[in-house]
Amino acid sequence: MLFAGVGVTIATLLGTFISAYVGALALSATMIGAGIWRAWAPKATRAAGIAVRSKWFDIAVYWGFGIAIAILTLSYPEALVGRWA
């Protein structure tokens, strides 16, 4: 739960202060990382907060959303997202 919370916080800060493009990629990495942690944790109690359903369903959902966000972000030109720097 701490990993996911920190990841979402960092993604929000990056999206706010750097660019939405970087923030979306950070959110994607957080989702994929949560799926990896869920796959690696031997019991649901070791993955508290990210264990919702069965282990394989959770992994599929986290990886699916993470990959979908990454594909959508990478398919959109960064110049149109707008950058502050």
Secondary structure as GFF3:
##gff-version 3
##sequence-region A 1 85
A	DSSP	alpha_helix	2	17	.	.	.	ID=ss1
A	DSSP	alpha_helix	20	40	.	.	.	ID=ss2
A	DSSP	three_ten_helix	44	47	.	.	.	ID=ss3
A	DSSP	alpha_helix	55	75	.	.	.	ID=ss4
A	DSSP	alpha_helix	78	81	.	.	.	ID=ss5
###
